[in-house]
């Protein structure tokens, strides 16, 4: 297979794509002309307007179909690869028993004004997602699901009270990059509330996150759309193992000069 590819529509390599967008104009012939002009400026030539629908009196939704000349070089595509093995539930439980000798405590929530609990519930609730049971199903994981619209100070306080090993946050509301602002606020609050190196694992997920942006956001892991409970459980085991494997700072013996006077 070639590393240079083009979009596929009717025949291989024809460059056909379909895009949808909304313009802040009432639906009429002028609006349709504006949509085709935008498509042309995007490099879609020739552009065919296949759908136009008014959204209230002042907006119109469009679907445009056409060909582009742009190519994609797969050698220049960089993605966040999974760097840990996927484990069945019994292996996750066994690893937690072996490493912690107690249940792993997970606190989950939707923070800020986000009231969309579908994502966090798919990971935490026993019913799970995509045919996989949620973290409540795992015998060695204790789940505390705080639900929606949780303020960051409340999340930190509850995580401390539960002695959480990991904090899972779902962010679906993304207007004006609220998911990024909320996540950075959360990570800063945990850094302030815990001594260095003792904060729980901070994991965020949602459809608009860049999985490679964990460092920028101040969290340990970012999960995108379609993440399953098994992936999260396997990551938690991997991350806990990595933490336990870190060498402890050696204790230094005081010299005679540093000994307190008797």
N, C-alpha and C positions, 0 to 999 in steps of 0.2 A: 504493500500500500504506500502511495506517495505521501510525503510529509506536507506537500502543498495541496490544500483543498479549497473548494468553493461550495457555496450552498447548493442544495439539491431541491428541485421542485417537481418538474415534469420529466426531465431527462437528466442523466448524470452530468454535472458540471455546468448546468444552465444558469446558475447564480440566482435562482428565483427565491425570494423571501417574502414574508408577510409581516407587516408591522401594524400596530394599533396605537392610537394616541387621541388626545382630546384637545380641541382648540376653544379658546374663550370667545366664540362668536355664535350667533344664532344660526340654525340650520337653514341654508338657502344655497343658491348656485354660487354665490361669492364665497361662501364658506368651503364648498367643495373645491373650488378653484384654489383657495388658499392651501387646502390639504395636499393637492397635487403639486403645488409649487414647493411646499415643504419637502415632499417626497423627492422631488427632482434635486433639491439642494442636498439631500441626504445621499445622493448618488443612485437612486432607484429610477432606472430608465429602461424602457418606458414604464410609467407607473399607471396602474389600473385601480380606480376607486371601486372597491367591491362592497363597501358597507358604510353608511352614514346615518346616524341616529341622534336626534336632539336629546340633550340632557337638560331638562328645564328650558327656560326661555333664552338663556344666554350662553349655552355651551353645546358643542357637537362632538360626538364620538365617531372616529373614522377607523376603517380597516383598509389598508392599501397593499396591493400585490404587485410585484415587479422584479426586475433583474438588477443585480449589482455586479460590478467588476472586481470587487475586493477579494483578495485571497487571504487565507490563513496558513501560516507556517507552524505546524504542530511542534517543531523544535523550539519555538519561542513561547510555548504555552507552559506556564508554571502553576502548579496547584499544590494544595496542602495534602500530602499523602498521610494516610494513617500509619503511625509508627509504633503500633502495639497490636498484639494478636487479638482476634475476637474469641471470647471464651464462652462456653455454655454455662448456664446458671450454676450447675453443680461445681464447676471449676472456679467460678467467681466466689462462691461461698467458701470453698476450701481455701482459696488464697487469702481471703479476709481472715478466716480462722487462724491460719498459719502466721500471718503477718501482724495482726492486731490482737488476737486472742480475746476479741470482743466484737460486738456488732459495729459496723461502720455507720456513722450517723450522717444523714444527708438532710439538709434543710433546703426546701425549694420555694420559689415565689415568683410572681410577676410584680415588678417594682414600678414606682411612679404612678402614673395615671392609667397604666396598661391593665385592662380588664379582660384580656383574652387569655383564658386559662387552658385552651385546647392543647397548646404545645407542652406546657409544664405537666399537665395531667397525662398526656400521652407517654411521657417518660416516667412519671412517678406512680400513677395509679396502677393497680394490679391488672386492669383490663388491657393496658399497654397500647401498642401501635404496630401495624404491619405484621400481625401474627405473633408478636413477641410480648411477653408479660412485662409489666412495668416493674420498677425497683421495689415496690411493696411486695412483690412475689418472692424476692430473694430472702432467705431465712436469716442471712447474716448482715442485712442492711436494714437499719431503722430509718424510716422516712417521716419527716415532718413537713407537710405541705401547707404553707401559709396562705395559699390562694392568691387573689388579685389585689392590685392597688396597695401594695405594701410599701410603706415609707422606708428609705434606706436605714435610718437610725433604728427602726423597729426590727429590721432584718438582722442588723449587727447584734442588737441586744438578744434576740432569740437565738442566733447562732452561738453566742457566748453561753447562754443559759443551757442550751442543749449539748454544749461541747462538740459542736459539729466538726466532722472531718472534711466535709465538702458542702459548698453552697451552690445550688443550681438556680439560675435565673433565666426566665424566658421573656423575650421582648418582641412583641409583634407590632405594636404601634411605633411607626418609624417617621412620622411627619417631622420635618425640620431636624432630622437626625436625632430624634429623642432617644432612640435606643443606644446611640453612642454616648450621649451626654449622661444618661442614667447609669450606664455601665461604668464610665470613668468616675462618676460620683461614688458609686458603690465600692469600687476598688480602692479609692482614696480613703473612704471611711473605714474599711477593714485594715488598711495599712496603719491608720492612726490608732485604731482600737486594740491592735495586737502587737506584742513585741516582734521584732524582725525575725522572720522565718517561722513564726508560729501560727500564722493565719490559716484558716481552712483553705482547701482548694477552691478556687473561684472559677465556676464554669458558666458560660452564657450561651444562649442559643436563640435562633430566630431566622426567618427567611431572608432578611436583608443584611446579615452580618457577613463580613469577609473572614473566612476561617483562618487566614494568615495574620489577622490583626490582633492576636492575643496580647503581644507585648505592648503594642500601642495603647490598648485599652486597659492594661494593667491586670489582666486575668490570666489564669493558667491554661484555659482552653476555650475555644469558640467552636460551636457546632452550628451547621447550617441546616437548611431545609431537608427534610427526609431522614433526619437522624433517628435511629431506633434505640429503645431502652438497652438492648444488648451492647450497642456501641458505647453508650455512656457508662454502663456497669464495667465493661472491660477496660475503659479508660481509667476509671477510678481505681481499679486494682493496680493497673500499670503505674499510675501516678503515685499512689501510696507506696508501692514497692520502690520507686525511684527515690522517694523521700527517705525511706528507711535505709536505703543503700548509701546515702550521702555520708561521707566520713565526718565524724564529730571533731570539733576543734580540740587539739590536745591541751591538757591542763599543764600549765607551766609551774615548775617548782620555784618558789621564791628563794632568792639569794639571802645570805646572812645579813646583808645591808638592808634588805627589804623587810626583815623580820621585825615585828613590833617590839618596842622596848618592854622589858619585864620589870 
